[in-house]
Amino acid sequence: MRTQIINHSILPYKEQLLQHSLYNKIKTIEDLNCFLENHVFAVWDFMSLLKALQNKLTCTVTPWLPIGNPEIRYLINEIVVAEETDIDQEGNRKSHYELYLEAMEALGANTFPIKNFLDDVETTKNIFVSIKHSGLHPNVKEFLDFTFRVIEEGNSHQIAAAFTFGREDLIPEMFTAILKKFEKNFPDKDLSKLIYYFERHIELDADEHGPMAMKMIEELCANDEKKWQEVEDISILALEKRISLWNGIKEEILKKEFV
């Protein structure tokens, strides 16, 4: 299967992420908060990739029409329901972004930068202007810019590639590695909300969303060799941007050590 070939091609990039030295730099609660304050932008823009797929592959306007492949419609809408309206520890409906914000607030992390950024996005009505004028780390800017370039310029299979191989398929293993470090480094801290967020992602992505996303790629590309090559290219780029994001967060953590 072509998805297996792509998984083989991107394996070195996934290994770089899973073995990244960033994880060993998260030694204090301040380090953890620095990670959260930067990673939250990836949590947020993931939803835009998902909604872009929903807009392209299902009908989100009126009058409604039975657009596209019913199987793909089902896959996308199932993932949207879980990501946009999951449950928190008390059984309340929350998006995964909102769960992440709550976890940040519980640990005393600064949520102002992400909230201020989203306010600016609403004001400018232009994501690229907001990214350019923000005070974010250059690697965070680069990560966001790539995401929204794919959304704006990419076809459905390319957006699906960034979503599946650059994000969704990677999350279970990556978050498991991070979670183990958190539990080891912060045994005296209440990480319950953060651990719940990670474990929820692991549960959904490994058991449900990962396989669903792979099936979506197969449906979108079928036997089109050009599409499969574009999927591989975008997947590698997406992982390179994630590695760069990790490098940037590591740089921020190291910078704080010398302040």
ROTI-288895 format. One record per residue: residue in one letter; z negated, y negated, x of N, C-alpha, C in turn. Coordinates in Angstrom, 3 decimals. Each point is the difference from the previous one (the first is absolute). Layout:
residuo/n_up/n_north/n_east/ca_up/ca_north/ca_east/c_up/c_north/c_east
A/Z/Y/X/Z/Y/X/Z/Y/X
...
//
This chain:
residuo/n_up/n_north/n_east/ca_up/ca_north/ca_east/c_up/c_north/c_east
M/0.000/1.208/0.842/0.000/-1.208/-0.842/0.000/-1.246/0.868
R/0.670/-1.048/-0.490/0.099/-1.220/0.792/-1.343/-0.695/0.188
T/-0.891/0.112/-0.964/-1.317/-0.620/0.169/-0.739/0.610/1.194
Q/0.214/1.283/0.242/-0.633/0.650/1.153/0.584/-0.513/1.312
I/1.303/-0.260/0.004/0.651/-0.555/1.191/-0.551/-1.392/0.301
I/-0.153/-0.811/-1.056/-0.551/-1.351/0.182/-1.443/0.081/0.480
N/-0.774/0.890/-0.587/-1.388/0.156/0.442/-0.068/0.364/1.472
H/0.945/0.795/0.469/0.047/0.349/1.425/0.356/-1.230/0.839
S/0.932/-0.812/-0.486/0.442/-1.190/0.739/-1.114/-1.040/0.137
I/-0.818/-0.120/-1.040/-1.036/-1.047/0.012/-1.333/0.508/0.553
L/-0.063/1.279/0.345/-1.257/0.575/0.480/-0.596/-0.747/1.195
P/0.795/-0.396/1.014/-0.595/-0.736/1.119/-0.670/-1.306/-0.423
Y/0.563/-0.671/-0.999/-0.576/-1.261/-0.486/-1.287/0.262/-0.775
K/-0.010/1.070/-0.792/-1.211/0.357/-0.731/-1.113/0.380/0.979
E/0.380/0.701/1.056/-0.993/0.393/0.999/-0.589/-1.227/0.693
Q/0.845/-0.998/0.267/-0.499/-1.238/0.597/-1.045/-0.647/-0.891
L/0.237/0.024/-1.303/-0.946/-0.600/-0.941/-1.283/0.814/-0.101
L/0.143/1.299/-0.058/-1.176/0.856/-0.141/-0.869/0.000/1.254
Q/0.634/-0.251/1.152/-0.738/-0.007/1.267/-0.251/-1.421/0.517
H/0.227/-0.993/-0.831/-0.066/-1.394/0.454/-1.405/-0.362/0.504
S/-0.038/-0.769/1.073/-1.285/-0.388/0.601/-0.789/-0.982/-0.867
L/0.620/-0.552/-1.028/-0.711/-0.903/-0.911/-1.262/0.651/-0.546
Y/0.098/1.258/-0.404/-1.134/0.669/-0.651/-1.249/0.011/0.881
N/0.203/0.174/1.300/-1.141/0.031/0.920/-0.597/-1.380/0.254
K/0.705/-1.040/-0.402/-0.501/-1.365/0.186/-0.882/-0.448/-1.157
I/-0.006/0.757/-1.095/-0.826/-0.367/-1.150/-1.399/0.565/0.234
K/-0.841/-0.808/0.641/-1.317/0.459/0.428/-1.142/-0.688/-0.737
T/0.255/-1.172/-0.549/-1.046/-0.752/-0.704/0.476/-0.354/-1.396
I/-0.934/-0.486/-0.817/0.381/-0.395/-1.349/0.959/-1.187/0.042
E/-0.131/-0.838/1.051/0.924/-1.127/0.164/1.413/0.503/0.319
D/0.082/1.035/0.807/1.300/0.604/0.301/0.630/0.577/-1.257
L/-0.815/0.703/-0.777/0.489/0.595/-1.239/0.520/-1.078/-0.942
N/-0.769/-1.071/-0.131/0.432/-1.077/-0.891/1.285/-0.652/0.478
C/0.161/-0.119/1.312/1.246/-0.538/0.551/1.165/0.893/-0.390
F/-0.216/1.301/0.093/1.038/0.944/-0.424/0.339/-0.201/-1.472
L/-1.023/-0.042/-0.838/0.215/-0.130/-1.445/0.719/-1.301/-0.343
E/-0.380/-1.074/0.636/0.561/-1.324/-0.304/1.482/-0.091/0.339
N/0.460/0.830/0.922/1.426/0.035/0.339/0.743/1.096/-0.756
H/-0.629/1.155/-0.117/0.654/1.129/-0.672/0.203/-0.261/-1.487
V/-0.830/-0.850/-0.591/0.123/-0.278/-1.440/1.390/-0.517/-0.363
F/0.676/-0.645/0.937/1.352/-0.496/-0.288/0.980/1.157/-0.183
A/-0.231/1.094/0.716/0.836/1.192/-0.182/-0.333/0.701/-1.314
V/-1.278/-0.033/-0.377/-0.402/0.561/-1.292/0.680/-0.771/-1.130
W/0.029/-1.318/0.142/0.599/-0.849/-1.029/1.517/0.153/-0.066
D/0.693/-0.074/1.138/1.467/-0.011/-0.070/0.578/1.371/-0.348
F/-0.814/1.041/0.155/0.406/1.330/-0.457/0.333/-0.026/-1.492
M/-0.793/-0.760/-0.764/0.237/-0.081/-1.440/1.341/-0.654/-0.301
S/0.439/-0.920/0.834/1.299/-0.646/-0.224/1.147/0.972/0.250
L/-0.150/0.883/0.993/1.002/1.048/0.198/0.088/0.888/-1.240
L/-1.151/0.364/-0.517/-0.045/0.869/-1.174/0.618/-0.680/-1.220
K/-0.339/-1.268/-0.211/0.528/-0.714/-1.172/1.495/-0.268/0.152
A/0.461/-0.174/1.236/1.444/-0.159/0.225/0.736/1.265/-0.413
L/-0.572/1.149/0.320/0.603/1.264/-0.418/-0.022/0.143/-1.517
Q/-1.099/-0.401/-0.598/-0.080/0.067/-1.462/1.050/-0.899/-0.644
N/0.195/-1.189/0.559/1.007/-0.934/-0.537/1.415/0.547/0.135
K/0.262/0.688/1.128/1.349/0.493/0.248/0.313/1.328/-0.697
L/-1.012/0.831/-0.158/0.242/1.377/-0.439/-0.438/0.283/-1.428
T/-0.687/-0.958/-0.633/-0.373/0.133/-1.405/0.369/-1.295/-0.708
C/-0.123/-0.014/-1.286/0.278/-1.227/-0.757/-1.295/-0.776/-0.186
T/-0.038/-1.223/0.534/-1.203/-0.838/-0.113/0.306/-1.304/-0.737
V/1.118/-0.031/-0.707/0.377/-1.185/-0.773/0.314/0.420/-1.435
T/0.128/-0.994/-0.853/0.421/0.272/-1.376/1.372/-0.626/-0.235
P/0.827/0.589/-0.845/-0.225/1.256/-0.711/-0.004/1.194/0.955
W/-0.823/1.001/-0.318/-0.125/1.170/0.853/1.267/0.848/-0.053
L/0.353/0.551/1.157/1.119/0.934/0.095/-0.439/1.182/0.867
P/0.530/1.187/-0.257/-0.383/1.180/0.796/0.690/0.005/1.357
I/-0.464/-0.855/0.882/0.629/-0.196/1.310/-0.317/1.163/0.942
G/1.017/0.417/0.738/-0.201/0.925/1.108/-0.390/1.406/-0.374
N/-0.532/0.683/0.999/-0.363/1.408/-0.090/-1.386/0.146/-0.632
P/-0.133/0.740/-1.100/-1.299/0.153/-0.664/-1.079/0.587/0.910
E/0.406/0.905/0.891/-0.967/0.598/0.921/-0.572/-1.055/0.938
I/0.869/-0.884/0.519/-0.459/-1.070/0.889/-0.859/-0.995/-0.774
R/0.397/-0.312/-1.238/-0.809/-0.900/-0.831/-1.423/0.538/-0.130
Y/-0.092/1.292/-0.240/-1.314/0.630/-0.151/-0.805/-0.111/1.297
L/0.635/0.327/1.123/-0.695/-0.035/1.284/-0.549/-1.389/0.292
I/0.833/-1.016/-0.164/-0.415/-1.374/0.286/-1.119/-0.438/-0.931
N/0.168/0.225/-1.285/-1.005/-0.463/-0.963/-1.335/0.711/0.187
E/0.039/1.273/0.391/-1.237/0.724/0.280/-0.746/-0.636/1.178
I/0.736/-0.351/1.047/-0.628/-0.614/1.176/-0.526/-1.393/-0.343
V/0.763/-0.756/-0.780/-0.439/-1.341/-0.400/-1.307/0.063/-0.769
V/-0.107/0.908/-0.943/-1.229/0.128/-0.795/-1.210/0.224/0.906
A/0.139/0.905/0.959/-1.122/0.330/0.877/-0.327/-1.135/0.966
E/1.010/-0.670/0.540/-0.233/-1.052/0.993/-0.450/-1.315/-0.641
E/0.514/-0.286/-1.182/-0.273/-1.291/-0.639/-1.214/0.047/-0.923
T/-0.337/1.206/-0.498/-1.116/0.112/-0.951/-0.805/1.268/0.249
D/-0.458/0.175/1.228/-0.848/1.145/0.322/-1.422/-0.283/-0.501
I/-0.944/0.865/0.337/-1.381/-0.208/-0.417/-0.886/-0.221/1.215
D/-1.025/-0.852/-0.184/-0.961/-0.202/1.075/-1.129/1.010/-0.150
Q/-1.054/-0.171/0.790/-1.098/0.975/-0.002/-0.735/0.062/-1.338
E/0.091/-1.095/-0.764/-0.671/-0.043/-1.305/0.944/0.350/-1.146
G/1.240/0.338/0.327/0.957/0.367/-1.035/0.768/-1.157/-0.588
N/-0.111/-1.194/0.628/0.748/-1.169/-0.473/1.399/0.000/0.594
R/0.965/-0.494/-0.760/1.384/-0.053/0.466/0.186/-1.120/1.017
K/0.584/0.343/1.135/0.262/-0.970/1.071/1.255/0.429/0.750
S/0.725/-0.980/0.513/1.085/0.336/0.927/-0.614/0.375/1.345
H/0.761/0.672/0.839/-0.524/0.357/1.309/-0.236/-1.236/0.860
Y/0.780/-1.030/-0.222/-0.252/-1.269/0.697/-1.360/-0.556/-0.396
E/-0.315/0.015/-1.292/-1.292/-0.509/-0.466/-1.160/0.869/0.495
L/0.213/1.320/0.068/-1.015/0.878/0.569/-0.273/-0.368/1.461
Y/1.060/-0.308/0.713/-0.129/-0.348/1.415/-0.757/-1.314/0.166
L/0.318/-0.985/-0.837/-0.718/-1.288/0.055/-1.486/0.195/-0.247
E/-0.338/0.833/-0.983/-1.411/0.260/-0.302/-0.697/0.658/1.188
A/0.699/0.915/0.662/-0.565/0.651/1.181/-0.227/-1.012/1.119
M/0.935/-0.927/0.160/-0.156/-1.057/0.999/-1.210/-0.863/-0.301
E/-0.123/-0.409/-1.252/-1.106/-0.883/-0.390/-1.345/0.692/0.179
A/-0.042/1.297/-0.269/-1.246/0.761/0.156/-0.457/0.029/1.456
L/0.943/-0.098/0.928/-0.324/0.036/1.429/-0.093/-1.391/0.625
G/0.218/-1.032/-0.824/-0.082/-1.366/0.512/1.249/-0.466/0.718
A/1.121/0.691/-0.204/1.263/-0.427/0.627/0.522/-1.249/-0.703
N/0.796/-0.756/0.694/0.528/-1.267/-0.514/1.261/0.256/-0.830
T/-0.071/-0.230/-1.287/1.160/0.193/-0.878/0.764/-1.301/-0.237
F/-0.479/-1.108/0.577/0.673/-1.289/-0.236/1.442/0.002/0.494
P/0.310/0.504/1.209/1.387/-0.066/0.479/1.012/0.656/-0.939
I/-0.302/1.199/-0.494/0.953/0.675/-0.882/0.085/-0.723/-1.349
K/-1.126/-0.435/-0.524/0.023/-0.706/-1.286/0.727/-1.343/0.129
N/-0.240/-0.681/1.100/0.676/-1.275/0.238/1.497/0.202/0.169
F/0.371/1.075/0.670/1.416/0.315/0.190/0.676/0.247/-1.347
L/-0.644/0.768/-0.869/0.586/0.286/-1.309/0.089/-1.258/-0.860
D/-0.982/-0.885/0.139/0.082/-1.289/-0.701/1.221/-0.783/0.477
D/0.236/0.041/1.310/1.146/-0.718/0.550/1.316/0.611/-0.474
V/0.037/1.332/-0.100/1.198/0.673/-0.513/0.302/-0.468/-1.421
E/-1.037/-0.133/-0.804/0.186/-0.495/-1.368/0.498/-1.431/-0.006
T/-0.480/-0.794/0.936/0.385/-1.418/0.057/1.432/-0.181/0.483
T/0.358/0.684/1.091/1.324/-0.196/0.594/1.099/0.728/-0.762
K/-0.386/1.098/-0.666/0.991/0.864/-0.672/1.014/0.566/0.999
N/-0.386/0.013/1.266/0.887/0.506/1.051/-0.851/0.719/1.044
I/0.050/1.319/-0.021/-0.851/0.789/0.881/0.282/-0.281/1.472
F/1.239/-0.253/0.349/0.350/-0.212/1.408/-0.541/-1.339/0.513
V/-0.015/-1.002/-0.861/-0.605/-1.295/0.363/-1.498/0.183/0.205
S/-0.639/0.724/-0.898/-1.445/0.218/0.113/-0.353/0.777/1.267
I/0.807/0.981/0.336/-0.245/0.772/1.227/0.143/-0.900/1.229
K/1.070/-0.758/0.026/0.288/-0.847/1.163/-1.090/-1.042/0.231
H/-0.496/-0.610/-1.068/-0.959/-1.101/0.118/-1.452/0.465/0.057
S/-0.224/1.294/-0.129/-1.373/0.513/0.007/-0.573/-0.019/1.407
G/-1.298/0.115/0.078/-0.670/0.059/1.295/-0.292/1.418/0.427
L/0.742/0.949/-0.538/-0.229/1.405/0.300/0.460/0.352/1.411
H/-0.529/1.102/0.514/0.438/0.495/1.302/1.505/0.266/-0.057
P/0.734/-0.310/1.087/1.459/0.208/0.010/0.427/1.413/-0.407
N/-0.796/1.009/0.373/0.365/1.372/-0.355/-0.171/0.277/-1.489
V/-0.981/-0.655/-0.616/-0.169/0.118/-1.450/1.180/-0.673/-0.691
K/0.379/-1.169/0.493/1.162/-0.715/-0.550/1.261/0.865/0.097
E/0.180/0.604/1.155/1.178/0.837/0.239/0.016/1.201/-0.950
F/-1.174/0.563/-0.222/-0.131/1.145/-0.895/0.384/-0.396/-1.429
L/-0.550/-1.116/-0.468/0.296/-0.474/-1.354/1.469/-0.376/-0.148
D/0.529/-0.683/1.006/1.394/-0.428/-0.061/0.929/1.204/-0.117
F/-0.289/1.063/0.757/0.819/1.207/-0.076/-0.041/0.593/-1.412
T/-1.200/0.109/-0.553/-0.146/0.566/-1.345/0.860/-0.743/-1.005
F/-0.093/-1.308/0.015/0.700/-0.772/-1.030/1.485/-0.170/0.299
R/0.395/0.149/1.262/1.443/0.054/0.309/0.600/1.285/-0.573
V/-0.720/1.090/0.149/0.480/1.272/-0.568/0.094/-0.106/-1.511
I/-1.010/-0.602/-0.620/0.003/-0.163/-1.454/1.170/-0.863/-0.452
E/0.247/-1.088/0.721/1.035/-0.954/-0.417/1.405/0.487/0.326
E/0.166/0.640/1.146/1.338/0.334/0.472/0.351/1.485/-0.118
G/-0.997/0.855/-0.156/0.249/1.432/0.021/0.429/0.574/-1.333
N/0.687/1.131/0.078/0.307/0.770/-1.195/-1.198/0.876/-0.352
S/0.075/0.647/-1.155/-1.144/0.780/-0.489/-0.456/1.046/1.007
H/0.951/0.710/0.617/-0.393/1.068/0.923/-0.664/-0.556/1.263
Q/0.373/-1.237/0.395/-0.620/-0.613/1.177/-1.420/-0.469/-0.308
I/-0.204/-0.574/-1.172/-1.347/-0.381/-0.421/-0.863/1.243/-0.128
A/0.574/1.040/-0.570/-0.730/1.266/-0.150/-0.366/0.584/1.363
A/0.859/-0.190/0.992/-0.287/0.498/1.353/-1.204/-0.710/0.599
A/-0.028/-1.339/-0.117/-1.140/-0.773/0.515/-1.280/0.405/-0.710
F/0.121/0.251/-1.293/-1.144/0.398/-0.817/-0.487/1.408/0.354
T/0.921/0.915/0.172/-0.349/1.412/0.157/-0.372/0.362/1.436
F/0.910/-0.241/0.928/-0.231/0.419/1.375/-0.801/-1.028/0.793
G/0.106/-1.270/-0.384/-0.727/-1.050/0.706/-1.403/-0.204/-0.517
R/-0.265/0.474/-1.203/-1.305/-0.222/-0.618/-0.577/1.258/-0.620
E/0.550/0.383/-1.145/-0.619/1.008/-0.851/-0.207/1.334/0.698
D/1.011/0.481/0.705/-0.113/1.303/0.647/-0.957/-0.036/1.180
L/-0.201/-1.169/0.575/-0.835/-0.148/1.190/-1.474/-0.156/-0.344
I/-0.299/-0.547/-1.152/-1.351/-0.415/-0.351/-1.050/1.102/0.090
P/0.225/1.199/-0.552/-1.078/0.996/0.039/-0.535/0.293/1.398
E/0.893/0.290/0.946/-0.433/0.307/1.357/-0.628/-1.204/0.681
M/0.632/-1.162/-0.154/-0.474/-1.203/0.679/-1.379/-0.407/-0.497
F/-0.188/0.000/-1.308/-1.279/-0.417/-0.552/-1.104/1.021/0.287
T/0.359/1.254/0.107/-0.998/1.004/0.360/-0.543/-0.287/1.389
A/0.900/-0.339/0.932/-0.409/-0.316/1.368/-0.908/-1.229/0.034
I/0.362/-1.013/-0.751/-0.807/-1.220/-0.043/-1.364/0.285/-0.614
L/-0.007/0.742/-1.083/-1.230/0.293/-0.722/-1.023/0.708/0.880
K/0.465/0.941/0.810/-0.905/0.723/0.887/-0.663/-0.952/0.995
K/0.772/-0.972/0.490/-0.552/-0.988/0.923/-1.048/-0.865/-0.702
F/0.285/-0.406/-1.229/-0.942/-0.830/-0.745/-1.334/0.724/-0.184
E/0.054/1.240/-0.409/-1.223/0.757/-0.252/-0.815/0.186/1.282
K/0.700/0.183/1.099/-0.676/0.197/1.287/-0.612/-1.294/0.520
N/0.736/-1.104/-0.118/-0.429/-1.261/0.608/-0.986/-0.807/-0.834
F/-0.019/0.230/-1.319/-0.844/-0.825/-0.859/-0.875/0.846/-0.934
P/-0.827/0.891/0.554/-0.812/0.875/-0.858/-1.058/-0.744/-0.811
D/-0.400/-1.190/0.443/-1.053/-0.749/-0.696/0.549/-1.036/-0.975
K/1.307/-0.067/-0.167/0.614/-0.977/-0.901/0.445/0.669/-1.295
D/-0.051/-0.769/-1.081/0.462/0.514/-1.290/1.512/-0.172/-0.085
L/0.677/1.074/0.320/1.462/-0.009/-0.018/0.551/0.686/-1.245
S/-0.825/0.134/-1.027/0.387/0.819/-1.154/1.292/-0.466/-0.668
K/0.152/-1.312/-0.177/1.217/-0.497/-0.660/1.224/0.216/0.871
L/-0.166/-0.210/1.302/1.119/0.180/0.920/0.371/1.477/0.108
I/-1.002/0.839/0.115/0.256/1.441/0.085/0.651/0.498/-1.286
Y/-0.461/-0.523/-1.123/0.614/0.380/-1.282/1.478/-0.373/-0.015
Y/0.309/-1.201/0.479/1.396/-0.445/0.045/0.833/0.953/0.855
F/-0.475/0.301/1.204/0.752/0.874/0.899/0.152/1.399/-0.595
E/-1.090/0.536/-0.520/0.054/1.359/-0.543/0.898/0.072/-1.228
R/0.015/-1.074/-0.783/0.879/-0.045/-1.169/1.455/0.026/0.446
H/0.301/-0.755/1.051/1.364/-0.008/0.534/0.381/1.372/0.537
I/-0.910/0.606/0.728/0.275/1.324/0.561/0.279/0.995/-1.116
E/-0.835/-0.037/-1.031/0.146/0.917/-1.127/1.336/-0.184/-0.709
L/0.335/-1.242/-0.329/1.229/-0.269/-0.755/1.249/0.204/0.847
D/-0.034/-0.506/1.237/1.214/0.017/0.809/0.341/1.390/0.521
A/-1.008/0.754/0.403/0.262/1.330/0.538/0.415/0.970/-1.105
D/-0.676/-0.096/-1.138/0.223/0.987/-1.057/1.096/-0.382/-0.989
E/0.203/-1.309/-0.222/0.905/-0.421/-1.064/1.102/-0.946/0.484
H/-0.386/-1.166/0.514/0.987/-1.037/0.269/0.938/0.344/1.142
G/-0.520/0.650/1.045/0.864/0.385/1.107/1.138/0.900/-0.440
P/-0.293/1.118/-0.641/1.070/0.878/-0.496/0.923/-0.692/-0.998
M/-0.575/-0.850/-0.861/0.821/-0.745/-0.964/0.992/-0.914/0.717
A/-0.499/-0.692/1.024/0.848/-0.939/0.728/1.122/0.730/0.732
M/-0.302/1.167/0.568/1.025/0.795/0.670/1.088/0.429/-0.986
K/-0.423/0.395/-1.173/0.955/0.406/-1.024/0.879/-1.173/-0.408
M/-0.586/-1.196/-0.072/0.758/-1.198/-0.344/1.093/-0.262/1.044
I/-0.344/0.121/1.288/0.982/-0.189/1.071/1.159/0.979/-0.152
E/-0.339/1.247/-0.256/1.039/1.031/-0.153/0.917/-0.306/-1.178
E/-0.558/-0.472/-1.085/0.795/-0.340/-1.184/0.907/-1.206/0.281
L/-0.528/-0.985/0.722/0.756/-1.225/0.256/1.136/0.209/1.004
C/-0.218/0.855/0.978/1.004/0.198/1.054/0.965/1.144/-0.291
A/-0.491/1.019/-0.684/0.828/1.169/-0.342/0.750/0.495/1.247
N/1.334/0.006/-0.059/0.806/0.484/1.134/0.725/-1.125/0.734
D/-0.509/-1.216/-0.165/0.625/-1.170/0.623/-0.526/-0.166/1.429
E/0.818/0.334/0.985/-0.415/-0.031/1.399/-0.369/-1.410/0.458
K/0.748/-0.988/-0.476/-0.277/-1.393/0.381/-1.389/-0.420/-0.483
K/-0.342/0.375/-1.217/-1.321/-0.350/-0.534/-1.109/0.668/0.797
W/0.192/1.262/0.348/-1.017/0.710/0.773/-0.218/-0.656/1.362
Q/1.097/-0.456/0.627/-0.135/-0.671/1.295/-0.737/-1.319/-0.149
E/0.287/-0.736/-1.076/-0.694/-1.269/-0.257/-1.473/0.233/-0.289
V/-0.309/1.081/-0.681/-1.398/0.353/-0.249/-0.729/0.251/1.315
E/0.637/0.734/0.895/-0.620/0.266/1.305/-0.200/-1.281/0.794
D/1.012/-0.868/-0.001/-0.091/-1.261/0.755/-1.130/-0.886/-0.521
I/-0.075/-0.154/-1.306/-1.039/-0.839/-0.601/-1.384/0.605/0.240
S/-0.087/1.313/-0.071/-1.285/0.678/0.206/-0.538/-0.262/1.403
I/0.876/0.088/0.985/-0.409/-0.259/1.386/-0.423/-1.457/0.165
L/0.778/-0.910/-0.567/-0.356/-1.425/0.069/-1.352/-0.262/-0.645
A/-0.229/0.601/-1.156/-1.263/-0.200/-0.720/-1.187/0.472/0.845
L/0.166/1.128/0.667/-1.078/0.514/0.846/-0.200/-0.860/1.240
E/1.082/-0.523/0.544/-0.125/-0.923/1.140/-0.771/-1.257/-0.407
K/0.242/-0.486/-1.199/-0.719/-1.182/-0.482/-1.473/0.321/-0.219
R/-0.298/1.216/-0.453/-1.398/0.405/-0.177/-0.702/0.101/1.354
I/0.681/0.538/0.994/-0.572/0.068/1.347/-0.276/-1.407/0.517
S/0.949/-0.896/-0.229/-0.181/-1.390/0.414/-1.185/-0.638/-0.717
L/-0.158/0.307/-1.285/-1.153/-0.512/-0.756/-1.292/0.500/0.621
W/-0.051/1.282/0.315/-1.190/0.578/0.638/-0.277/-0.681/1.344
N/1.072/-0.274/0.772/-0.162/-0.712/1.274/-0.609/-1.382/-0.220
G/0.469/-0.678/-1.040/-0.509/-1.338/-0.308/-1.462/0.020/-0.399
I/-0.391/0.980/-0.805/-1.404/0.096/-0.419/-0.891/0.314/1.203
K/0.480/0.892/0.858/-0.747/0.308/1.218/-0.181/-1.266/0.848
E/1.053/-0.791/0.100/-0.062/-1.251/0.757/-1.044/-0.948/-0.586
E/-0.058/-0.069/-1.323/-0.973/-0.871/-0.672/-1.428/0.469/0.265
I/-0.207/1.309/-0.037/-1.332/0.538/0.259/-0.434/-0.295/1.436
L/0.900/0.224/0.942/-0.315/-0.269/1.418/-0.276/-1.478/0.232
K/0.743/-0.855/-0.696/-0.181/-1.445/0.136/-1.419/-0.405/-0.423
K/-0.495/0.613/-1.065/-1.333/-0.339/-0.512/-1.097/0.405/0.979
E/0.286/1.016/0.799/-1.006/0.462/0.974/-0.290/-1.055/1.063
F/0.954/-0.892/0.218/-0.157/-0.997/1.066/-0.324/-1.385/-0.534
V/-0.241/-0.095/-1.310/-0.336/-1.300/-0.602/-1.476/-0.246/0.197
//
